[in-house]
């Protein structure tokens, strides 16, 4: 909404690859033909990740990280922001 020129360029790329009129949805096989749309999606996810706290992991061994002890079996959740 803040950058209509980006939206217009992405729409143009989609129209070129998917055609106009009755449209189909993009498929993974279209990704190599949609470099601008792919870049826009990656930037949006970088700017506002869908999961800002990341995916939980389980510590497989005792560890020390920046002075903090992380015991084996502890849940570790990275901050994507």
N, CA, C and O atoms as a MOPAC input file, in Angstrom:
PM7 MOZYME 1SCF
protein

 N      0.82100 1    -1.18400 1     0.00000 1
 C      0.00000 1     0.00000 1     0.00000 1
 C      0.87100 1     1.25500 1     0.00000 1
 O      0.50700 1     2.26500 1    -0.60200 1
 N      2.01000 1     1.19100 1     0.66900 1
 C      2.87900 1     2.36700 1     0.71200 1
 C      3.70200 1     2.52900 1    -0.56600 1
 O      4.20200 1     3.61800 1    -0.84900 1
 N      3.84400 1     1.44900 1    -1.33500 1
 C      4.68100 1     1.48400 1    -2.53100 1
 C      3.91100 1     0.90200 1    -3.72100 1
 O      4.16800 1    -0.23300 1    -4.12200 1
 N      2.97000 1     1.66400 1    -4.28700 1
 C      2.16500 1     1.13700 1    -5.38700 1
 C      2.99500 1     0.77600 1    -6.61900 1
 O      2.58100 1    -0.06700 1    -7.41600 1
 N      4.15400 1     1.40000 1    -6.78100 1
 C      5.00400 1     1.06900 1    -7.92500 1
 C      5.56000 1    -0.35400 1    -7.81800 1
 O      5.74900 1    -1.03300 1    -8.82700 1
 N      5.81800 1    -0.79300 1    -6.59300 1
 C      6.28700 1    -2.16800 1    -6.37300 1
 C      5.15900 1    -3.15200 1    -6.68300 1
 O      5.37400 1    -4.17100 1    -7.34000 1
 N      3.97300 1    -2.84000 1    -6.21000 1
 C      2.81200 1    -3.69000 1    -6.47800 1
 C      2.53900 1    -3.77900 1    -7.98200 1
 O      2.24900 1    -4.86000 1    -8.49600 1
 N      2.62800 1    -2.65600 1    -8.68100 1
 C      2.37000 1    -2.64400 1   -10.12900 1
 C      3.41300 1    -3.46800 1   -10.87600 1
 O      3.07400 1    -4.19800 1   -11.80800 1
 N      4.68300 1    -3.35800 1   -10.47500 1
 C      5.74100 1    -4.12500 1   -11.13400 1
 C      5.56900 1    -5.62400 1   -10.88400 1
 O      5.76600 1    -6.43600 1   -11.78800 1
 N      5.20300 1    -5.98300 1    -9.65900 1
 C      4.96400 1    -7.39500 1    -9.33800 1
 C      3.75400 1    -7.92300 1   -10.10800 1
 O      3.77500 1    -9.04900 1   -10.60400 1
 N      2.70300 1    -7.11300 1   -10.20700 1
 C      1.51100 1    -7.54000 1   -10.94900 1
 C      1.82600 1    -7.73300 1   -12.42500 1
 O      1.34000 1    -8.67200 1   -13.05500 1
 N      2.63700 1    -6.84300 1   -12.96900 1
 C      3.03600 1    -6.96400 1   -14.37600 1
 C      3.79500 1    -8.27100 1   -14.61000 1
 O      3.55300 1    -8.97200 1   -15.59200 1
 N      4.71500 1    -8.58800 1   -13.69800 1
 C      5.47500 1    -9.83600 1   -13.82500 1
 C      4.54200 1   -11.04500 1   -13.74500 1
 O      4.68500 1   -11.99300 1   -14.51800 1
 N      3.59300 1   -11.01400 1   -12.81700 1
 C      2.61900 1   -12.11400 1   -12.71300 1
 C      1.79500 1   -12.23900 1   -13.98700 1
 O      1.56700 1   -13.34700 1   -14.47400 1
 N      1.34700 1   -11.10900 1   -14.53000 1
 C      0.56200 1   -11.13500 1   -15.76700 1
 C      1.36400 1   -11.72700 1   -16.92000 1
 O      0.82000 1   -12.46300 1   -17.74300 1
 N      2.66600 1   -11.40600 1   -16.98400 1
 C      3.51200 1   -11.92300 1   -18.05800 1
 C      3.66800 1   -13.44100 1   -17.96700 1
 O      3.69000 1   -14.12700 1   -18.98900 1
 N      3.77500 1   -13.95800 1   -16.75900 1
 C      4.01900 1   -15.38800 1   -16.57100 1
 C      2.71400 1   -16.18700 1   -16.56400 1
 O      2.64300 1   -17.26300 1   -17.15800 1
 N      1.68500 1   -15.66700 1   -15.89600 1
 C      0.44300 1   -16.42400 1   -15.71500 1
 C     -0.61900 1   -16.07300 1   -16.73900 1
 O     -1.60400 1   -16.79700 1   -16.88100 1
 N     -0.43500 1   -14.97400 1   -17.45400 1
 C     -1.41900 1   -14.54300 1   -18.43200 1
 C     -2.50800 1   -13.71300 1   -17.78300 1
 O     -2.63700 1   -13.65800 1   -16.56000 1
 N     -3.28100 1   -13.07400 1   -18.63100 1
 C     -4.40500 1   -12.26300 1   -18.16000 1
 C     -5.67700 1   -13.04900 1   -18.38000 1
 O     -5.65200 1   -14.14800 1   -18.93400 1
 N     -6.77000 1   -12.49100 1   -17.95200 1
 C     -8.04300 1   -13.19500 1   -18.11100 1
 C     -8.23500 1   -14.19500 1   -16.99000 1
 O     -7.79900 1   -13.94700 1   -15.86600 1
 N     -8.88600 1   -15.33400 1   -17.27200 1
 C     -9.05000 1   -16.33200 1   -16.20700 1
 C     -7.67800 1   -16.82000 1   -15.77100 1
 O     -6.97700 1   -17.48400 1   -16.53500 1
 N     -7.30600 1   -16.50200 1   -14.57700 1
 C     -5.94700 1   -16.78400 1   -14.11400 1
 C     -5.87400 1   -18.06300 1   -13.31500 1
 O     -6.85400 1   -18.53400 1   -12.73700 1
 N     -4.69000 1   -18.59600 1   -13.30900 1
 C     -4.37000 1   -19.70000 1   -12.40900 1
 C     -3.46400 1   -19.13400 1   -11.31600 1
 O     -2.88100 1   -18.06200 1   -11.47200 1
 N     -3.35700 1   -19.85200 1   -10.23400 1
 C     -2.45400 1   -19.42700 1    -9.17600 1
 C     -1.02500 1   -19.80200 1    -9.54900 1
 O     -0.81500 1   -20.78200 1   -10.26400 1
 N     -0.04000 1   -19.04100 1    -9.08000 1
 C      1.35200 1   -19.41400 1    -9.35300 1
 C      1.68100 1   -20.73700 1    -8.67700 1
 O      1.14200 1   -21.06000 1    -7.61800 1
 N      2.55600 1   -21.48200 1    -9.29200 1
 C      3.01400 1   -22.75600 1    -8.74200 1
 C      4.51100 1   -22.65900 1    -8.46200 1
 O      5.17900 1   -21.73900 1    -8.93400 1
 N      5.02900 1   -23.60300 1    -7.69800 1
 C      6.45900 1   -23.58100 1    -7.38900 1
 C      7.29800 1   -23.62900 1    -8.66500 1
 O      8.39300 1   -23.06800 1    -8.70800 1
 N      6.80300 1   -24.27900 1    -9.67900 1
 C      7.54700 1   -24.36200 1   -10.94300 1
 C      7.64700 1   -22.99400 1   -11.63600 1
 O      8.48100 1   -22.82300 1   -12.52500 1
 N      6.82500 1   -22.03200 1   -11.25100 1
 C      6.86500 1   -20.68200 1   -11.82200 1
 C      7.91200 1   -19.79900 1   -11.15100 1
 O      8.21600 1   -18.72000 1   -11.65900 1
 N      8.46100 1   -20.22600 1   -10.04000 1
 C      9.32200 1   -19.35200 1    -9.24200 1
 C     10.52000 1   -18.81500 1   -10.02500 1
 O     10.87700 1   -17.64800 1    -9.86800 1
 N     11.13800 1   -19.63200 1   -10.85400 1
 C     12.30200 1   -19.15000 1   -11.60600 1
 C     11.90700 1   -18.06700 1   -12.61800 1
 O     12.75600 1   -17.28300 1   -13.04200 1
 N     10.64400 1   -18.01600 1   -13.00200 1
 C     10.15500 1   -17.00500 1   -13.93900 1
 C      9.62400 1   -15.76000 1   -13.23300 1
 O      9.22600 1   -14.79700 1   -13.88900 1
 N      9.61700 1   -15.77400 1   -11.90400 1
 C      9.07300 1   -14.65300 1   -11.12600 1
 C     10.12100 1   -14.10600 1   -10.14500 1
 O      9.88000 1   -14.10600 1    -8.93800 1
 N     11.27200 1   -13.64200 1   -10.63700 1
 C     12.31300 1   -13.19000 1    -9.70400 1
 C     11.91300 1   -11.96500 1    -8.88000 1
 O     12.27900 1   -11.86600 1    -7.70900 1
 N     11.17000 1   -11.03600 1    -9.47300 1
 C     10.77700 1    -9.83400 1    -8.73200 1
 C      9.76600 1   -10.17200 1    -7.64800 1
 O      9.89200 1    -9.70500 1    -6.51700 1
 N      8.76700 1   -10.97600 1    -7.98000 1
 C      7.76300 1   -11.38200 1    -6.98900 1
 C      8.43900 1   -12.15900 1    -5.86100 1
 O      8.11800 1   -11.96500 1    -4.68900 1
 N      9.37400 1   -13.03800 1    -6.21700 1
 C     10.10400 1   -13.80000 1    -5.20000 1
 C     10.86500 1   -12.86200 1    -4.27100 1
 O     10.86800 1   -13.05900 1    -3.05600 1
 N     11.51400 1   -11.83900 1    -4.83800 1
 C     12.25600 1   -10.87500 1    -4.02200 1
 C     11.32600 1   -10.08100 1    -3.11000 1
 O     11.66800 1    -9.81700 1    -1.95700 1
 N     10.14600 1    -9.69600 1    -3.61800 1
 C      9.18200 1    -8.95100 1    -2.80400 1
 C      8.70700 1    -9.81100 1    -1.63600 1
 O      8.63600 1    -9.33600 1    -0.50300 1
 N      8.38400 1   -11.06200 1    -1.90600 1
 C      7.92300 1   -11.96300 1    -0.84100 1
 C      9.01100 1   -12.14800 1     0.20600 1
 O      8.72700 1   -12.10500 1     1.40300 1
 N     10.25000 1   -12.35200 1    -0.22300 1
 C     11.35900 1   -12.52400 1     0.73600 1
 C     11.56700 1   -11.27500 1     1.57900 1
 O     11.83000 1   -11.37400 1     2.77800 1
 N     11.45300 1   -10.10600 1     0.96700 1
 C     11.63000 1    -8.86300 1     1.72300 1
 C     10.51400 1    -8.67000 1     2.73400 1
 O     10.76500 1    -8.24500 1     3.86200 1
 N      9.28500 1    -8.97700 1     2.34300 1
 C      8.16000 1    -8.84900 1     3.27900 1
 C      8.35300 1    -9.80000 1     4.46100 1
 O      8.11700 1    -9.41700 1     5.60700 1
 N      8.77600 1   -11.02700 1     4.19100 1
 C      8.98600 1   -11.98900 1     5.28000 1
 C     10.19000 1   -11.61200 1     6.13300 1
 O     10.21200 1   -11.90800 1     7.32800 1
 N     11.19500 1   -10.96200 1     5.54300 1
 C     12.33000 1   -10.48400 1     6.33900 1
 C     11.90100 1    -9.33300 1     7.23900 1
 O     12.29000 1    -9.25300 1     8.40400 1
 N     11.08900 1    -8.44000 1     6.66900 1
 C     10.66300 1    -7.25300 1     7.39400 1
 C      9.66700 1    -7.59000 1     8.50000 1
 O      9.75100 1    -7.05000 1     9.60300 1
 N      8.72900 1    -8.48000 1     8.20200 1
 C      7.72300 1    -8.90400 1     9.16900 1
 C      7.56600 1   -10.42000 1     9.10300 1
 O      6.65100 1   -10.91700 1     8.44600 1
 N      8.44800 1   -11.16300 1     9.77800 1
 C      8.36400 1   -12.62300 1     9.71300 1
 C      7.03600 1   -13.13600 1    10.25900 1
 O      6.45800 1   -12.55200 1    11.17700 1
 N      6.56400 1   -14.23500 1     9.68000 1
 C      5.29900 1   -14.82700 1    10.11500 1
 C      5.41900 1   -15.38600 1    11.53100 1
 O      4.44400 1   -15.40800 1    12.28200 1
 N      6.60700 1   -15.83100 1    11.88500 1
 C      6.85300 1   -16.35300 1    13.23300 1
 C      8.03300 1   -15.59000 1    13.83600 1
 O      9.17600 1   -16.03100 1    13.71900 1
 N      7.76700 1   -14.44300 1    14.48500 1
 C      8.86600 1   -13.60400 1    14.96700 1
 C      9.75600 1   -14.27600 1    16.00000 1
 O     10.90100 1   -13.86400 1    16.18700 1
 N      9.25300 1   -15.29400 1    16.67000 1
 C     10.09900 1   -15.96600 1    17.65100 1
 C     10.76900 1   -17.19900 1    17.07900 1
 O     11.45900 1   -17.91200 1    17.80900 1
 N     10.59000 1   -17.47100 1    15.80900 1
 C     11.26000 1   -18.60900 1    15.20100 1
 C     10.62900 1   -19.93100 1    15.59200 1
 O      9.56300 1   -19.97600 1    16.20500 1
 N     11.30400 1   -20.99600 1    15.22900 1
 C     10.82500 1   -22.35400 1    15.48600 1
 C     11.57800 1   -22.90100 1    16.69000 1
 O     12.80500 1   -22.81200 1    16.73000 1
 N     10.87900 1   -23.46800 1    17.67700 1
 C     11.57200 1   -24.00700 1    18.85100 1
 C     12.48100 1   -25.18100 1    18.48500 1
 O     12.13600 1   -26.01300 1    17.64600 1
 N     13.62200 1   -25.23000 1    19.11800 1
 C     14.56700 1   -26.33900 1    18.96900 1
 C     14.83300 1   -26.93000 1    20.35200 1
 O     14.56500 1   -26.29400 1    21.37100 1
 N     15.35100 1   -28.12600 1    20.37500 1
 C     15.68300 1   -28.80700 1    21.62100 1
 C     17.20200 1   -28.93300 1    21.69800 1
 O     17.83000 1   -29.44100 1    20.76900 1
 N     17.79400 1   -28.47300 1    22.79700 1
 C     19.24500 1   -28.57900 1    22.95500 1
 C     19.62600 1   -30.05100 1    23.07500 1
 O     19.10800 1   -30.76500 1    23.93400 1
 N     20.53000 1   -30.49700 1    22.21500 1
 C     20.94100 1   -31.90500 1    22.20400 1
 C     22.04100 1   -32.21600 1    23.19300 1
 O     22.31200 1   -33.38200 1    23.47800 1
 N     22.68200 1   -31.17900 1    23.72300 1
 C     23.76800 1   -31.36500 1    24.68700 1
 C     23.86000 1   -30.11100 1    25.55000 1
 O     23.38300 1   -29.04400 1    25.16400 1
 N     24.48200 1   -30.25000 1    26.72800 1
 C     24.72900 1   -29.07200 1    27.55200 1
 C     25.60000 1   -28.09900 1    26.76600 1
 O     26.48300 1   -28.51200 1    26.01500 1
 N     25.34500 1   -26.79700 1    26.94400 1
 C     26.10200 1   -25.79400 1    26.20800 1
 C     26.16200 1   -24.52200 1    27.02400 1
 O     25.35800 1   -24.31000 1    27.93200 1
 N     27.11400 1   -23.68700 1    26.69400 1
 C     27.21800 1   -22.34900 1    27.28600 1
 C     27.22000 1   -21.37200 1    26.11500 1
 O     28.03900 1   -21.48100 1    25.20300 1
 N     26.29100 1   -20.41400 1    26.15100 1
 C     26.20800 1   -19.42100 1    25.09100 1
 C     26.24100 1   -18.04600 1    25.72500 1
 O     25.35200 1   -17.68700 1    26.49700 1
 N     27.27300 1   -17.27300 1    25.39400 1
 C     27.47000 1   -15.92400 1    25.92300 1
 C     27.25700 1   -15.87400 1    27.44000 1
 O     26.60500 1   -14.97200 1    27.96600 1
 N     27.82800 1   -16.87100 1    28.12400 1
 C     27.77700 1   -16.90400 1    29.57800 1
 C     26.53800 1   -17.55700 1    30.15600 1
 O     26.44800 1   -17.72200 1    31.37300 1
 N     25.58000 1   -17.93300 1    29.32000 1
 C     24.35900 1   -18.58000 1    29.79500 1
 C     24.47200 1   -20.08700 1    29.60900 1
 O     24.84400 1   -20.56200 1    28.53600 1
 N     24.14800 1   -20.83600 1    30.66300 1
 C     24.16000 1   -22.29300 1    30.57900 1
 C     22.84300 1   -22.76800 1    29.97900 1
 O     21.76600 1   -22.38500 1    30.43600 1
 N     22.94100 1   -23.60600 1    28.95200 1
 C     21.76400 1   -24.20000 1    28.31900 1
 C     21.86000 1   -25.70000 1    28.55300 1
 O     22.70100 1   -26.36600 1    27.95000 1
 N     21.00300 1   -26.24300 1    29.42600 1
 C     21.09100 1   -27.66900 1    29.71000 1
 C     20.53300 1   -28.52400 1    28.57400 1
 O     19.65200 1   -28.09100 1    27.83100 1
 N     21.05200 1   -29.73300 1    28.45200 1
 C     20.54100 1   -30.67800 1    27.45900 1
 C     19.03500 1   -30.86200 1    27.68900 1
 O     18.58400 1   -31.01100 1    28.82400 1
 N     18.26900 1   -30.85000 1    26.59400 1
 C     16.82000 1   -31.03300 1    26.68700 1
 C     16.03100 1   -29.74000 1    26.82800 1
 O     14.80000 1   -29.76300 1    26.81600 1
 N     16.72800 1   -28.60200 1    26.96100 1
 C     16.03200 1   -27.31700 1    27.09700 1
 C     15.51000 1   -26.86500 1    25.74000 1
 O     16.13500 1   -27.12000 1    24.71100 1
 N     14.35500 1   -26.18800 1    25.74100 1
 C     13.83200 1   -25.58500 1    24.51900 1
 C     14.58800 1   -24.29300 1    24.25700 1
 O     14.79300 1   -23.48300 1    25.16200 1
 N     15.00400 1   -24.11100 1    22.99900 1
 C     15.70800 1   -22.89000 1    22.58800 1
 C     14.89900 1   -22.28500 1    21.44800 1
 O     14.63600 1   -22.94600 1    20.44400 1
 N     14.50500 1   -21.01800 1    21.61100 1
 C     13.70400 1   -20.34500 1    20.59200 1
 C     14.45700 1   -19.08500 1    20.17800 1
 O     14.66100 1   -18.17900 1    20.98600 1
 N     14.86500 1   -19.03600 1    18.92600 1
 C     15.58100 1   -17.87300 1    18.41100 1
 C     14.61800 1   -16.73200 1    18.10700 1
 O     13.45800 1   -16.96200 1    17.76600 1
 N     15.10200 1   -15.51500 1    18.23200 1
 C     14.31100 1   -14.33600 1    17.92300 1
 C     14.62300 1   -13.88800 1    16.50100 1
 O     15.73100 1   -13.42100 1    16.23800 1
 N     13.67500 1   -14.01900 1    15.58100 1
 C     13.89800 1   -13.64500 1    14.18300 1
 C     14.03700 1   -12.13500 1    14.01200 1
 O     14.62500 1   -11.69700 1    13.02400 1
 N     13.53200 1   -11.33900 1    14.91400 1
 C     13.64800 1    -9.88800 1    14.80900 1
 C     14.94100 1    -9.43100 1    15.40400 1
 O     15.22800 1    -8.23400 1    15.41300 1

